[in-house]
Amino acid sequence: MNGLSTLLIVVGLFLAGGIYSFVKQKMPKSLIVLLSIAAGMCLVAGVMRLEVWS
């Protein structure tokens, strides 16, 4: 695995865990949507980097 790909995937998973926590705490929907977008972008970028440069 490439270092940057691994980092992006780990950050994406960390943000996904944050989404679950924020939903349980009933945080504002806009913050949850923003975290969802950021998590999705990190995960997709990490996986795409693995696929393209492997």
PDB file of N, H, CA, C and O in Angstrom:
ATOM      1  N   MET A   1       0.838  -1.199   0.000  1.00  0.00           N
ATOM      2  CA  MET A   1       0.000   0.000   0.000  1.00  0.00           C
ATOM      3  C   MET A   1       0.869   1.244   0.000  1.00  0.00           C
ATOM      4  O   MET A   1       1.948   1.281   0.592  1.00  0.00           O
ATOM      5  N   ASN A   2       0.381   2.224  -0.660  1.00  0.00           N
ATOM      6  H   ASN A   2      -0.495   2.194  -1.141  1.00  0.00           H
ATOM      7  CA  ASN A   2       1.060   3.501  -0.695  1.00  0.00           C
ATOM      8  C   ASN A   2       0.740   4.276   0.589  1.00  0.00           C
ATOM      9  O   ASN A   2      -0.372   4.182   1.109  1.00  0.00           O
ATOM     10  N   GLY A   3       1.700   5.030   1.092  1.00  0.00           N
ATOM     11  H   GLY A   3       2.603   5.106   0.669  1.00  0.00           H
ATOM     12  CA  GLY A   3       1.507   5.748   2.355  1.00  0.00           C
ATOM     13  C   GLY A   3       0.367   6.743   2.323  1.00  0.00           C
ATOM     14  O   GLY A   3      -0.424   6.821   3.264  1.00  0.00           O
ATOM     15  N   LEU A   4       0.278   7.514   1.229  1.00  0.00           N
ATOM     16  H   LEU A   4       0.920   7.451   0.465  1.00  0.00           H
ATOM     17  CA  LEU A   4      -0.780   8.521   1.142  1.00  0.00           C
ATOM     18  C   LEU A   4      -2.146   7.873   1.015  1.00  0.00           C
ATOM     19  O   LEU A   4      -3.117   8.355   1.599  1.00  0.00           O
ATOM     20  N   SER A   5      -2.233   6.787   0.261  1.00  0.00           N
ATOM     21  H   SER A   5      -1.444   6.396  -0.213  1.00  0.00           H
ATOM     22  CA  SER A   5      -3.503   6.066   0.129  1.00  0.00           C
ATOM     23  C   SER A   5      -3.967   5.559   1.488  1.00  0.00           C
ATOM     24  O   SER A   5      -5.140   5.686   1.840  1.00  0.00           O
ATOM     25  N   THR A   6      -3.051   4.992   2.239  1.00  0.00           N
ATOM     26  H   THR A   6      -2.098   4.888   1.953  1.00  0.00           H
ATOM     27  CA  THR A   6      -3.376   4.485   3.566  1.00  0.00           C
ATOM     28  C   THR A   6      -3.862   5.612   4.460  1.00  0.00           C
ATOM     29  O   THR A   6      -4.846   5.453   5.182  1.00  0.00           O
ATOM     30  N   LEU A   7      -3.187   6.736   4.416  1.00  0.00           N
ATOM     31  H   LEU A   7      -2.387   6.865   3.829  1.00  0.00           H
ATOM     32  CA  LEU A   7      -3.567   7.886   5.233  1.00  0.00           C
ATOM     33  C   LEU A   7      -4.959   8.385   4.868  1.00  0.00           C
ATOM     34  O   LEU A   7      -5.762   8.680   5.753  1.00  0.00           O
ATOM     35  N   LEU A   8      -5.252   8.482   3.577  1.00  0.00           N
ATOM     36  H   LEU A   8      -4.600   8.242   2.858  1.00  0.00           H
ATOM     37  CA  LEU A   8      -6.570   8.946   3.145  1.00  0.00           C
ATOM     38  C   LEU A   8      -7.674   7.995   3.604  1.00  0.00           C
ATOM     39  O   LEU A   8      -8.738   8.436   4.039  1.00  0.00           O
ATOM     40  N   ILE A   9      -7.422   6.706   3.506  1.00  0.00           N
ATOM     41  H   ILE A   9      -6.558   6.348   3.152  1.00  0.00           H
ATOM     42  CA  ILE A   9      -8.425   5.729   3.928  1.00  0.00           C
ATOM     43  C   ILE A   9      -8.637   5.791   5.439  1.00  0.00           C
ATOM     44  O   ILE A   9      -9.775   5.721   5.904  1.00  0.00           O
ATOM     45  N   VAL A  10      -7.571   5.919   6.200  1.00  0.00           N
ATOM     46  H   VAL A  10      -6.647   5.975   5.823  1.00  0.00           H
ATOM     47  CA  VAL A  10      -7.692   6.005   7.664  1.00  0.00           C
ATOM     48  C   VAL A  10      -8.450   7.264   8.067  1.00  0.00           C
ATOM     49  O   VAL A  10      -9.310   7.213   8.946  1.00  0.00           O
ATOM     50  N   VAL A  11      -8.141   8.395   7.435  1.00  0.00           N
ATOM     51  H   VAL A  11      -7.442   8.437   6.721  1.00  0.00           H
ATOM     52  CA  VAL A  11      -8.847   9.650   7.748  1.00  0.00           C
ATOM     53  C   VAL A  11     -10.325   9.517   7.375  1.00  0.00           C
ATOM     54  O   VAL A  11     -11.197   9.976   8.113  1.00  0.00           O
ATOM     55  N   GLY A  12     -10.607   8.891   6.230  1.00  0.00           N
ATOM     56  H   GLY A  12      -9.900   8.518   5.629  1.00  0.00           H
ATOM     57  CA  GLY A  12     -11.999   8.683   5.821  1.00  0.00           C
ATOM     58  C   GLY A  12     -12.767   7.850   6.819  1.00  0.00           C
ATOM     59  O   GLY A  12     -13.910   8.166   7.152  1.00  0.00           O
ATOM     60  N   LEU A  13     -12.146   6.783   7.302  1.00  0.00           N
ATOM     61  H   LEU A  13     -11.218   6.527   7.032  1.00  0.00           H
ATOM     62  CA  LEU A  13     -12.807   5.938   8.299  1.00  0.00           C
ATOM     63  C   LEU A  13     -12.985   6.667   9.625  1.00  0.00           C
ATOM     64  O   LEU A  13     -13.998   6.489  10.301  1.00  0.00           O
ATOM     65  N   PHE A  14     -12.003   7.487  10.001  1.00  0.00           N
ATOM     66  H   PHE A  14     -11.180   7.632   9.452  1.00  0.00           H
ATOM     67  CA  PHE A  14     -12.113   8.291  11.218  1.00  0.00           C
ATOM     68  C   PHE A  14     -13.293   9.263  11.113  1.00  0.00           C
ATOM     69  O   PHE A  14     -14.063   9.418  12.061  1.00  0.00           O
ATOM     70  N   LEU A  15     -13.427   9.912   9.955  1.00  0.00           N
ATOM     71  H   LEU A  15     -12.802   9.786   9.185  1.00  0.00           H
ATOM     72  CA  LEU A  15     -14.543  10.830   9.753  1.00  0.00           C
ATOM     73  C   LEU A  15     -15.881  10.090   9.750  1.00  0.00           C
ATOM     74  O   LEU A  15     -16.882  10.608  10.243  1.00  0.00           O
ATOM     75  N   ALA A  16     -15.893   8.888   9.196  1.00  0.00           N
ATOM     76  H   ALA A  16     -15.080   8.468   8.795  1.00  0.00           H
ATOM     77  CA  ALA A  16     -17.127   8.090   9.197  1.00  0.00           C
ATOM     78  C   ALA A  16     -17.539   7.758  10.634  1.00  0.00           C
ATOM     79  O   ALA A  16     -18.727   7.784  10.956  1.00  0.00           O
ATOM     80  N   GLY A  17     -16.581   7.451  11.487  1.00  0.00           N
ATOM     81  H   GLY A  17     -15.616   7.430  11.225  1.00  0.00           H
ATOM     82  CA  GLY A  17     -16.881   7.229  12.903  1.00  0.00           C
ATOM     83  C   GLY A  17     -17.400   8.484  13.567  1.00  0.00           C
ATOM     84  O   GLY A  17     -18.273   8.417  14.433  1.00  0.00           O
ATOM     85  N   GLY A  18     -16.870   9.631  13.169  1.00  0.00           N
ATOM     86  H   GLY A  18     -16.161   9.685  12.466  1.00  0.00           H
ATOM     87  CA  GLY A  18     -17.347  10.911  13.694  1.00  0.00           C
ATOM     88  C   GLY A  18     -18.789  11.188  13.297  1.00  0.00           C
ATOM     89  O   GLY A  18     -19.554  11.766  14.070  1.00  0.00           O
ATOM     90  N   ILE A  19     -19.160  10.770  12.083  1.00  0.00           N
ATOM     91  H   ILE A  19     -18.539  10.301  11.455  1.00  0.00           H
ATOM     92  CA  ILE A  19     -20.539  10.951  11.624  1.00  0.00           C
ATOM     93  C   ILE A  19     -21.491  10.198  12.542  1.00  0.00           C
ATOM     94  O   ILE A  19     -22.505  10.740  12.980  1.00  0.00           O
ATOM     95  N   TYR A  20     -21.156   8.949  12.827  1.00  0.00           N
ATOM     96  H   TYR A  20     -20.332   8.509  12.471  1.00  0.00           H
ATOM     97  CA  TYR A  20     -21.998   8.125  13.703  1.00  0.00           C
ATOM     98  C   TYR A  20     -22.146   8.786  15.078  1.00  0.00           C
ATOM     99  O   TYR A  20     -23.241   8.835  15.639  1.00  0.00           O
ATOM    100  N   SER A  21     -21.041   9.288  15.607  1.00  0.00           N
ATOM    101  H   SER A  21     -20.151   9.248  15.151  1.00  0.00           H
ATOM    102  CA  SER A  21     -21.062   9.942  16.913  1.00  0.00           C
ATOM    103  C   SER A  21     -21.910  11.212  16.885  1.00  0.00           C
ATOM    104  O   SER A  21     -22.680  11.470  17.810  1.00  0.00           O
ATOM    105  N   PHE A  22     -21.768  12.000  15.825  1.00  0.00           N
ATOM    106  H   PHE A  22     -21.143  11.791  15.073  1.00  0.00           H
ATOM    107  CA  PHE A  22     -22.523  13.254  15.731  1.00  0.00           C
ATOM    108  C   PHE A  22     -24.013  12.993  15.573  1.00  0.00           C
ATOM    109  O   PHE A  22     -24.831  13.749  16.097  1.00  0.00           O
ATOM    110  N   VAL A  23     -24.378  11.931  14.856  1.00  0.00           N
ATOM    111  H   VAL A  23     -23.714  11.317  14.431  1.00  0.00           H
ATOM    112  CA  VAL A  23     -25.800  11.589  14.708  1.00  0.00           C
ATOM    113  C   VAL A  23     -26.371  11.201  16.068  1.00  0.00           C
ATOM    114  O   VAL A  23     -27.485  11.603  16.404  1.00  0.00           O
ATOM    115  N   LYS A  24     -25.624  10.422  16.859  1.00  0.00           N
ATOM    116  H   LYS A  24     -24.719  10.095  16.586  1.00  0.00           H
ATOM    117  CA  LYS A  24     -26.096  10.022  18.182  1.00  0.00           C
ATOM    118  C   LYS A  24     -26.259  11.218  19.107  1.00  0.00           C
ATOM    119  O   LYS A  24     -27.144  11.225  19.962  1.00  0.00           O
ATOM    120  N   GLN A  25     -25.403  12.243  18.943  1.00  0.00           N
ATOM    121  H   GLN A  25     -24.684  12.238  18.248  1.00  0.00           H
ATOM    122  CA  GLN A  25     -25.464  13.426  19.803  1.00  0.00           C
ATOM    123  C   GLN A  25     -26.436  14.473  19.277  1.00  0.00           C
ATOM    124  O   GLN A  25     -26.596  15.535  19.878  1.00  0.00           O
ATOM    125  N   LYS A  26     -27.092  14.169  18.142  1.00  0.00           N
ATOM    126  H   LYS A  26     -26.962  13.306  17.654  1.00  0.00           H
ATOM    127  CA  LYS A  26     -28.066  15.085  17.526  1.00  0.00           C
ATOM    128  C   LYS A  26     -27.444  16.440  17.191  1.00  0.00           C
ATOM    129  O   LYS A  26     -28.006  17.491  17.500  1.00  0.00           O
ATOM    130  N   MET A  27     -26.286  16.395  16.559  1.00  0.00           N
ATOM    131  H   MET A  27     -25.829  15.541  16.308  1.00  0.00           H
ATOM    132  CA  MET A  27     -25.613  17.614  16.101  1.00  0.00           C
ATOM    133  C   MET A  27     -26.362  18.172  14.886  1.00  0.00           C
ATOM    134  O   MET A  27     -27.206  17.480  14.318  1.00  0.00           O
ATOM    135  N   PRO A  28     -26.068  19.410  14.481  1.00  0.00           N
ATOM    136  CA  PRO A  28     -26.760  20.001  13.328  1.00  0.00           C
ATOM    137  C   PRO A  28     -26.551  19.169  12.054  1.00  0.00           C
ATOM    138  O   PRO A  28     -25.474  18.621  11.817  1.00  0.00           O
ATOM    139  N   LYS A  29     -27.602  19.094  11.253  1.00  0.00           N
ATOM    140  H   LYS A  29     -28.477  19.539  11.446  1.00  0.00           H
ATOM    141  CA  LYS A  29     -27.561  18.294  10.020  1.00  0.00           C
ATOM    142  C   LYS A  29     -26.487  18.793   9.056  1.00  0.00           C
ATOM    143  O   LYS A  29     -25.866  17.988   8.361  1.00  0.00           O
ATOM    144  N   SER A  30     -26.260  20.090   9.002  1.00  0.00           N
ATOM    145  H   SER A  30     -26.765  20.743   9.566  1.00  0.00           H
ATOM    146  CA  SER A  30     -25.265  20.626   8.064  1.00  0.00           C
ATOM    147  C   SER A  30     -23.866  20.110   8.396  1.00  0.00           C
ATOM    148  O   SER A  30     -23.078  19.840   7.490  1.00  0.00           O
ATOM    149  N   LEU A  31     -23.555  19.974   9.661  1.00  0.00           N
ATOM    150  H   LEU A  31     -24.195  20.194  10.397  1.00  0.00           H
ATOM    151  CA  LEU A  31     -22.252  19.443  10.077  1.00  0.00           C
ATOM    152  C   LEU A  31     -22.122  17.971   9.712  1.00  0.00           C
ATOM    153  O   LEU A  31     -21.055  17.520   9.296  1.00  0.00           O
ATOM    154  N   ILE A  32     -23.207  17.227   9.867  1.00  0.00           N
ATOM    155  H   ILE A  32     -24.074  17.594  10.205  1.00  0.00           H
ATOM    156  CA  ILE A  32     -23.202  15.807   9.521  1.00  0.00           C
ATOM    157  C   ILE A  32     -23.023  15.637   8.017  1.00  0.00           C
ATOM    158  O   ILE A  32     -22.279  14.759   7.579  1.00  0.00           O
ATOM    159  N   VAL A  33     -23.698  16.469   7.219  1.00  0.00           N
ATOM    160  H   VAL A  33     -24.302  17.181   7.574  1.00  0.00           H
ATOM    161  CA  VAL A  33     -23.554  16.394   5.761  1.00  0.00           C
ATOM    162  C   VAL A  33     -22.128  16.747   5.356  1.00  0.00           C
ATOM    163  O   VAL A  33     -21.554  16.087   4.490  1.00  0.00           O
ATOM    164  N   LEU A  34     -21.559  17.760   5.957  1.00  0.00           N
ATOM    165  H   LEU A  34     -22.025  18.296   6.660  1.00  0.00           H
ATOM    166  CA  LEU A  34     -20.186  18.156   5.644  1.00  0.00           C
ATOM    167  C   LEU A  34     -19.200  17.038   5.972  1.00  0.00           C
ATOM    168  O   LEU A  34     -18.301  16.754   5.181  1.00  0.00           O
ATOM    169  N   LEU A  35     -19.360  16.408   7.120  1.00  0.00           N
ATOM    170  H   LEU A  35     -20.091  16.639   7.763  1.00  0.00           H
ATOM    171  CA  LEU A  35     -18.501  15.288   7.478  1.00  0.00           C
ATOM    172  C   LEU A  35     -18.697  14.101   6.539  1.00  0.00           C
ATOM    173  O   LEU A  35     -17.735  13.408   6.210  1.00  0.00           O
ATOM    174  N   SER A  36     -19.925  13.864   6.110  1.00  0.00           N
ATOM    175  H   SER A  36     -20.707  14.428   6.377  1.00  0.00           H
ATOM    176  CA  SER A  36     -20.193  12.772   5.180  1.00  0.00           C
ATOM    177  C   SER A  36     -19.485  12.999   3.854  1.00  0.00           C
ATOM    178  O   SER A  36     -18.893  12.075   3.296  1.00  0.00           O
ATOM    179  N   ILE A  37     -19.544  14.208   3.356  1.00  0.00           N
ATOM    180  H   ILE A  37     -20.025  14.958   3.809  1.00  0.00           H
ATOM    181  CA  ILE A  37     -18.871  14.534   2.099  1.00  0.00           C
ATOM    182  C   ILE A  37     -17.364  14.380   2.247  1.00  0.00           C
ATOM    183  O   ILE A  37     -16.709  13.813   1.372  1.00  0.00           O
ATOM    184  N   ALA A  38     -16.813  14.878   3.342  1.00  0.00           N
ATOM    185  H   ALA A  38     -17.345  15.339   4.052  1.00  0.00           H
ATOM    186  CA  ALA A  38     -15.363  14.779   3.562  1.00  0.00           C
ATOM    187  C   ALA A  38     -14.928  13.322   3.690  1.00  0.00           C
ATOM    188  O   ALA A  38     -13.904  12.932   3.129  1.00  0.00           O
ATOM    189  N   ALA A  39     -15.691  12.518   4.418  1.00  0.00           N
ATOM    190  H   ALA A  39     -16.523  12.834   4.874  1.00  0.00           H
ATOM    191  CA  ALA A  39     -15.344  11.105   4.572  1.00  0.00           C
ATOM    192  C   ALA A  39     -15.403  10.391   3.232  1.00  0.00           C
ATOM    193  O   ALA A  39     -14.510   9.614   2.896  1.00  0.00           O
ATOM    194  N   GLY A  40     -16.441  10.651   2.481  1.00  0.00           N
ATOM    195  H   GLY A  40     -17.166  11.282   2.754  1.00  0.00           H
ATOM    196  CA  GLY A  40     -16.578  10.028   1.166  1.00  0.00           C
ATOM    197  C   GLY A  40     -15.446  10.406   0.233  1.00  0.00           C
ATOM    198  O   GLY A  40     -14.914   9.555  -0.480  1.00  0.00           O
ATOM    199  N   MET A  41     -15.077  11.672   0.232  1.00  0.00           N
ATOM    200  H   MET A  41     -15.509  12.364   0.811  1.00  0.00           H
ATOM    201  CA  MET A  41     -13.986  12.124  -0.642  1.00  0.00           C
ATOM    202  C   MET A  41     -12.662  11.477  -0.251  1.00  0.00           C
ATOM    203  O   MET A  41     -11.895  11.067  -1.122  1.00  0.00           O
ATOM    204  N   CYS A  42     -12.386  11.382   1.037  1.00  0.00           N
ATOM    205  H   CYS A  42     -13.009  11.715   1.745  1.00  0.00           H
ATOM    206  CA  CYS A  42     -11.136  10.763   1.492  1.00  0.00           C
ATOM    207  C   CYS A  42     -11.091   9.287   1.121  1.00  0.00           C
ATOM    208  O   CYS A  42     -10.075   8.796   0.629  1.00  0.00           O
ATOM    209  N   LEU A  43     -12.188   8.582   1.356  1.00  0.00           N
ATOM    210  H   LEU A  43     -13.014   8.981   1.756  1.00  0.00           H
ATOM    211  CA  LEU A  43     -12.218   7.152   1.045  1.00  0.00           C
ATOM    212  C   LEU A  43     -12.083   6.904  -0.458  1.00  0.00           C
ATOM    213  O   LEU A  43     -11.331   6.025  -0.881  1.00  0.00           O
ATOM    214  N   VAL A  44     -12.806   7.674  -1.256  1.00  0.00           N
ATOM    215  H   VAL A  44     -13.416   8.388  -0.913  1.00  0.00           H
ATOM    216  CA  VAL A  44     -12.735   7.492  -2.710  1.00  0.00           C
ATOM    217  C   VAL A  44     -11.344   7.843  -3.226  1.00  0.00           C
ATOM    218  O   VAL A  44     -10.799   7.128  -4.067  1.00  0.00           O
ATOM    219  N   ALA A  45     -10.767   8.928  -2.737  1.00  0.00           N
ATOM    220  H   ALA A  45     -11.210   9.509  -2.054  1.00  0.00           H
ATOM    221  CA  ALA A  45      -9.428   9.316  -3.180  1.00  0.00           C
ATOM    222  C   ALA A  45      -8.393   8.252  -2.799  1.00  0.00           C
ATOM    223  O   ALA A  45      -7.506   7.943  -3.595  1.00  0.00           O
ATOM    224  N   GLY A  46      -8.496   7.702  -1.616  1.00  0.00           N
ATOM    225  H   GLY A  46      -9.216   7.952  -0.970  1.00  0.00           H
ATOM    226  CA  GLY A  46      -7.561   6.663  -1.180  1.00  0.00           C
ATOM    227  C   GLY A  46      -7.675   5.412  -2.014  1.00  0.00           C
ATOM    228  O   GLY A  46      -6.666   4.834  -2.416  1.00  0.00           O
ATOM    229  N   VAL A  47      -8.910   4.984  -2.280  1.00  0.00           N
ATOM    230  H   VAL A  47      -9.730   5.454  -1.953  1.00  0.00           H
ATOM    231  CA  VAL A  47      -9.115   3.774  -3.076  1.00  0.00           C
ATOM    232  C   VAL A  47      -8.698   4.003  -4.523  1.00  0.00           C
ATOM    233  O   VAL A  47      -8.091   3.130  -5.143  1.00  0.00           O
ATOM    234  N   MET A  48      -9.016   5.160  -5.052  1.00  0.00           N
ATOM    235  H   MET A  48      -9.509   5.870  -4.548  1.00  0.00           H
ATOM    236  CA  MET A  48      -8.631   5.466  -6.450  1.00  0.00           C
ATOM    237  C   MET A  48      -7.113   5.491  -6.589  1.00  0.00           C
ATOM    238  O   MET A  48      -6.569   5.010  -7.583  1.00  0.00           O
ATOM    239  N   ARG A  49      -6.435   6.047  -5.599  1.00  0.00           N
ATOM    240  H   ARG A  49      -6.876   6.438  -4.791  1.00  0.00           H
ATOM    241  CA  ARG A  49      -4.969   6.062  -5.642  1.00  0.00           C
ATOM    242  C   ARG A  49      -4.402   4.645  -5.629  1.00  0.00           C
ATOM    243  O   ARG A  49      -3.419   4.357  -6.311  1.00  0.00           O
ATOM    244  N   LEU A  50      -5.025   3.767  -4.851  1.00  0.00           N
ATOM    245  H   LEU A  50      -5.824   4.001  -4.297  1.00  0.00           H
ATOM    246  CA  LEU A  50      -4.567   2.372  -4.815  1.00  0.00           C
ATOM    247  C   LEU A  50      -4.770   1.696  -6.160  1.00  0.00           C
ATOM    248  O   LEU A  50      -3.906   0.951  -6.622  1.00  0.00           O
ATOM    249  N   GLU A  51      -5.916   1.955  -6.793  1.00  0.00           N
ATOM    250  H   GLU A  51      -6.619   2.560  -6.418  1.00  0.00           H
ATOM    251  CA  GLU A  51      -6.241   1.315  -8.064  1.00  0.00           C
ATOM    252  C   GLU A  51      -5.393   1.855  -9.206  1.00  0.00           C
ATOM    253  O   GLU A  51      -4.919   1.088 -10.043  1.00  0.00           O
ATOM    254  N   VAL A  52      -5.200   3.153  -9.245  1.00  0.00           N
ATOM    255  H   VAL A  52      -5.586   3.776  -8.564  1.00  0.00           H
ATOM    256  CA  VAL A  52      -4.511   3.781 -10.378  1.00  0.00           C
ATOM    257  C   VAL A  52      -3.016   3.543 -10.325  1.00  0.00           C
ATOM    258  O   VAL A  52      -2.409   3.228 -11.349  1.00  0.00           O
ATOM    259  N   TRP A  53      -2.414   3.683  -9.168  1.00  0.00           N
ATOM    260  H   TRP A  53      -2.908   3.939  -8.337  1.00  0.00           H
ATOM    261  CA  TRP A  53      -0.950   3.610  -9.084  1.00  0.00           C
ATOM    262  C   TRP A  53      -0.413   2.249  -8.655  1.00  0.00           C
ATOM    263  O   TRP A  53       0.788   2.115  -8.417  1.00  0.00           O
ATOM    264  N   SER A  54      -1.261   1.249  -8.552  1.00  0.00           N
ATOM    265  H   SER A  54      -2.236   1.357  -8.745  1.00  0.00           H
ATOM    266  CA  SER A  54      -0.777  -0.086  -8.175  1.00  0.00           C
ATOM    267  C   SER A  54      -0.275  -0.837  -9.384  1.00  0.00           C
ATOM    268  O   SER A  54       0.171  -1.978  -9.261  1.00  0.00           O
TER     269      SER A  54
END
